[in-house]
């Protein structure tokens, strides 16, 4: 019945393609978090082998580095990594707009503003988690970026700063401000951030309590605005539980430590085929040969977890540590899956 109605819609030209996509069941999103020194182009290409539907992010790149540094290198990515989002660190509207324009020209699928990183270095730069105190400034950045590019602009943040006494109200105000400015999405790491000298990002991750329920309550206030949840998500059961409340999830360290498990989760959620580990390794061997066969470890350092949980995990890691394509190809000839 539904297929017949869709056929009639097209036959009578009552809807265009965008409308057709809109009336299809909405897919819950699984994103891989931007992680400094981890989510470079090699890791992203590797993760794309796990599923075509994962949303991938670059490492956080500051506007200063992008404007005055190795611009071409920072914007370089393989088209097979898409959908790929560029995460920016900055707070000056003119510079953020310029970088957003660069991102669009380089064919990224979106730009994400970092408003959640709690490192001291980032705080001194006036962005990251410190921006949670300045939602109007983030909104100004969003508007400036949207004036010069058509890419969706999202924001990654935390529940609130540690000293905030009313985090629910503060986060609702934050999300509302982002929505009004034209943001496409807000990703919420379900922890407060403590900006304190000597209190590292690792401390913020391990010593600050998770509060999923607060994020759920905020989502109830914004039923038509895309909100993703982030923070210690690692199993299919956890992903499905969050999907009952949120528009999607963002997974960080688990994706790096146990990448194939993320492929399994995506397979269960989306029903798309999942390559065998051996097939993924074959794809990566071809990638290494084309990309940089003389410096294999730059790529394989991201692949250590592929056989995690199998009887081949230890020998696989030893093979990768040999830092040669020859050893990887030998392993491929020996391993059954």
C-alpha positions in Angstrom: 0.0 0.0 0.0 2.7 2.4 1.0 4.8 1.6 -2.1 1.7 2.3 -4.3 1.2 5.7 -2.6 4.8 6.6 -3.2 4.5 5.6 -6.9 1.4 7.9 -7.2 3.3 10.8 -5.6 6.1 10.6 -8.1 3.8 10.0 -11.0 1.8 13.1 -10.2 5.0 15.0 -9.4 3.6 16.2 -6.1 6.9 15.7 -4.3 10.5 16.1 -5.1 13.4 13.9 -4.1 14.0 15.8 -0.8 10.4 15.3 0.2 10.7 11.6 -0.7 13.7 11.2 1.6 11.9 13.0 4.3 8.9 10.7 4.4 11.1 7.6 4.6 11.7 6.4 8.2 14.4 8.5 9.8 17.7 6.7 10.5 19.2 7.1 13.9 22.8 8.4 13.6 26.0 6.8 14.8 28.9 9.1 14.8 32.6 8.6 15.6 33.9 11.3 17.9 36.7 13.6 16.9 39.8 12.6 18.9 43.0 14.5 18.9 46.0 12.5 17.5 43.6 9.6 16.7 41.0 10.5 14.1 43.4 11.4 11.3 42.7 10.5 7.7 44.2 7.0 8.0 41.9 6.1 11.0 38.9 7.5 9.2 39.5 5.5 6.1 39.9 2.4 8.3 36.7 3.1 10.1 34.8 3.6 6.9 35.5 -0.1 6.2 33.3 -0.9 9.2 30.2 0.7 7.8 29.2 3.2 5.1 26.7 4.8 7.5 29.0 6.1 10.3 29.4 9.8 10.5 33.1 10.6 10.8 34.9 13.6 12.2 38.3 15.1 11.8 40.5 15.8 14.7 39.9 19.2 16.2 41.7 21.8 14.1 42.2 25.3 15.3 41.3 28.2 13.0 44.9 29.5 13.5 46.4 26.2 12.3 44.0 26.0 9.4 44.6 29.6 8.3 48.3 29.9 9.0 49.5 26.3 9.0 49.5 23.4 6.6 46.1 24.2 5.2 46.2 21.6 2.4 47.3 18.8 4.8 44.5 19.6 7.3 41.9 19.5 4.6 43.1 16.4 2.9 40.9 13.4 2.9 39.9 10.4 0.8 36.5 10.8 -0.7 35.6 7.3 0.6 35.8 8.8 4.2 32.5 10.7 3.5 30.2 11.6 5.2 33.0 13.6 7.0 32.7 16.6 9.3 35.4 19.1 9.9 35.7 20.0 13.6 37.0 23.5 14.2 38.4 25.1 17.4 37.9 28.9 17.5 35.7 31.7 18.6 36.3 34.6 16.2 33.4 34.8 13.7 35.5 36.1 10.8 38.1 33.4 11.1 35.5 30.7 11.7 33.6 31.8 8.6 36.7 31.7 6.5 37.5 28.2 7.7 33.9 27.1 7.0 34.3 28.4 3.5 37.5 26.4 3.1 35.7 23.3 4.4 32.9 23.7 1.8 35.4 24.1 -1.0 37.2 21.0 0.1 33.9 19.0 0.0 33.4 18.3 3.6 29.8 17.5 4.5 29.6 19.8 7.5 31.5 21.8 10.1 31.4 21.2 13.9 32.3 23.8 16.5 34.2 22.5 19.5 32.5 23.9 22.6 33.4 21.1 25.0 37.1 20.4 25.1 38.3 21.0 28.7 42.1 21.2 28.1 44.0 24.2 29.5 45.6 25.0 26.2 42.2 25.2 24.5 40.8 27.2 27.3 43.6 29.8 26.9 42.7 30.1 23.3 39.2 31.2 24.3 37.3 28.3 22.9 36.5 24.7 23.8 34.5 24.2 27.0 35.0 27.8 28.0 32.6 28.7 25.2 29.7 27.2 27.2 29.7 30.5 29.2 29.3 32.4 25.9 26.4 30.8 23.9 25.7 34.2 22.2 29.3 34.2 20.9 28.9 30.7 19.5 25.6 31.8 17.9 27.4 34.8 16.3 30.0 32.3 14.9 27.3 30.1 13.5 25.5 33.0 11.7 28.9 34.2 10.3 29.6 30.7 9.0 26.2 30.3 7.4 26.5 33.6 5.6 29.5 32.3 3.6 28.7 28.6 3.1 25.8 26.2 2.8 27.2 23.4 5.0 25.3 22.3 8.1 27.0 23.8 11.2 26.8 21.7 14.4 28.1 22.2 17.9 29.7 19.7 20.3 29.5 20.6 24.0 29.0 19.2 27.5 26.1 19.4 30.0 27.6 22.5 31.7 30.6 23.8 33.5 31.2 22.2 36.9 30.2 25.3 38.9 26.8 25.6 37.2 24.1 25.1 39.8 21.2 24.7 37.3 22.7 22.6 34.5 19.3 21.6 33.0 18.2 25.2 32.6 21.7 26.2 31.3 21.8 23.4 28.7 18.2 24.2 27.5 19.2 27.8 27.0 22.4 26.7 25.2 20.5 24.4 22.8 17.8 27.0 22.2 20.4 29.6 21.4 22.2 27.2 18.9 18.9 26.3 17.3 17.9 29.9 16.8 21.3 30.8 15.3 20.8 28.1 12.6 22.8 25.2 13.9 21.8 21.8 12.4 22.6 19.8 15.5 24.1 19.8 19.0 26.1 16.9 20.3 26.2 16.6 24.1 28.9 14.9 26.1 26.8 13.9 29.1 29.2 15.2 31.7 30.0 18.6 33.2 33.4 20.1 32.5 35.8 21.2 35.2 38.2 23.9 34.0 40.8 23.8 36.7 44.6 24.0 36.5 46.0 20.5 36.6 42.7 18.8 35.9 43.3 17.2 32.6 40.9 16.1 29.8 41.4 12.5 31.1 40.4 13.6 34.6 37.3 15.3 33.1 36.5 12.0 31.4 37.1 9.7 34.3 36.3 11.8 37.4 33.2 13.7 36.2 29.9 11.8 36.5 27.8 10.9 33.6 24.2 12.2 33.6 22.3 10.7 30.6 18.9 11.4 32.2 19.6 15.2 32.1 20.4 15.0 28.4 17.2 13.0 27.8 15.2 15.7 29.6 16.7 18.4 27.4 15.9 16.4 24.3 12.2 16.3 25.4 12.2 20.1 25.2 13.5 20.0 21.6 11.7 17.2 19.9 12.2 18.6 16.4 15.9 19.5 16.8 18.7 17.0 16.3 20.5 16.1 19.5 23.2 13.4 19.8 24.5 12.0 23.1 28.2 11.1 23.8 30.0 9.6 26.8 31.1 6.0 27.5 28.9 4.4 24.9 30.2 1.0 23.8 27.6 -1.7 23.4 24.7 -2.4 21.0 22.4 -2.4 24.0 23.6 1.0 25.1 23.2 2.4 21.6 19.6 1.1 21.3 18.8 2.5 24.8 20.0 5.9 23.8 18.0 5.7 20.5 14.9 5.5 22.6 15.5 9.1 23.7 18.0 10.7 21.3 18.5 11.3 17.6 21.7 9.5 17.7 24.9 8.6 19.5 28.5 9.6 19.3 31.1 6.9 20.2 34.7 7.8 21.0 37.3 5.6 22.6 35.5 2.3 22.0 35.7 2.9 18.3 39.4 3.2 18.5 40.0 0.3 20.9 37.5 -2.1 19.3 36.7 -0.9 15.8 35.1 -4.1 14.5 32.6 -4.0 17.3 31.4 -0.7 16.0 31.0 -2.3 12.6 28.9 -5.0 14.2 26.7 -2.4 16.0 26.2 -0.6 12.7 25.4 -3.8 11.0 22.7 -4.6 13.6 21.2 -1.1 13.5 21.2 -0.5 9.8 21.1 -4.0 8.4 23.9 -3.3 5.9 26.6 -5.9 5.1 29.6 -6.2 7.4 33.0 -7.2 5.8 35.0 -9.9 7.4 38.1 -8.7 9.3 40.2 -10.3 6.7 38.4 -8.3 3.9 39.0 -5.1 5.9 42.7 -5.9 6.3 42.9 -6.6 2.6 41.4 -3.2 1.9 43.8 -1.5 4.2 46.8 -3.4 2.7 45.8 -1.9 -0.7 45.4 1.5 0.9 48.9 1.3 2.6 50.4 0.3 -0.8 49.0 3.4 -2.4 49.3 5.8 0.5 52.7 5.2 2.2 54.3 1.7 2.0 57.5 3.1 3.4 55.9 4.3 6.7 53.4 1.6 7.4 53.2 2.3 11.2 51.6 5.8 10.5 48.6 3.9 9.3 48.7 0.6 11.2 48.9 2.3 14.6 45.2 2.9 14.1 44.4 -0.7 13.2 45.6 -2.5 16.3 42.1 -3.4 17.6 40.8 -5.0 14.4 41.2 -8.6 15.8 40.4 -7.7 19.4 38.6 -10.5 21.2 39.7 -13.2 18.7 42.4 -15.8 19.0 44.5 -13.9 16.5 44.6 -10.6 18.5 48.2 -11.0 19.9 49.8 -12.3 16.7 48.0 -9.6 14.7 49.4 -6.8 16.8 52.9 -8.3 16.5 52.6 -8.4 12.8 51.6 -4.8 12.6 54.5 -3.8 14.8 56.9 -5.2 12.2 56.0 -2.1 10.2 56.1 -3.8 6.8 53.5 -4.4 4.2 55.1 -7.8 3.5 54.3 -9.1 7.0 50.7 -7.9 6.7 50.3 -9.8 3.4 51.8 -12.9 5.0 49.3 -12.7 7.8 46.5 -12.3 5.3 47.6 -15.6 3.7 47.5 -17.4 7.0 44.4 -16.1 8.8 41.1 -17.8 8.1 38.8 -14.8 8.7 
